[in-house]
Amino acid sequence: MSTAPEPSSGAGVPQPAATAEDLRAALARIAPDAVPTFDAERATAVARAREQFSAAPMRRFLRQWALCVAIERHPDLAALLRSLEAHAARVTDPAEARAIATEIGHILDKAAAEAGIPHGGAR
């Protein structure tokens, strides 16, 4: 079920502050392929925030990407998460699906704690 670990490109990269600039800089170091997606989603979040006269779209964007950085900082964990997600898409046994979902949940909970995201994602 698991794949070979990726190189430790994120090793030694501290969890950045949950600002767009700091998250983007961390991504550029640990997951450079994600930067174009980050930039596009940031532009969308800014546009929605302006349309809605609300900071909520930017808060959601920053939480989402802080979680992504928290995961990508640990390449072995990121690889495990991708493997679990791929396996979950193919599994047909409900008990196995629950076990995979539980393991994914533990990974996300740990990453959220590292990113300073309160349980449940609400701020």
Summary of the structure (lengths in Angstrom):
residues: 123
radius of gyration: 15.6
end to end distance: 35.1
largest distance: 45.5
contacts: 338
relative contact order: 0.16
helix: 71%
strand: 0%
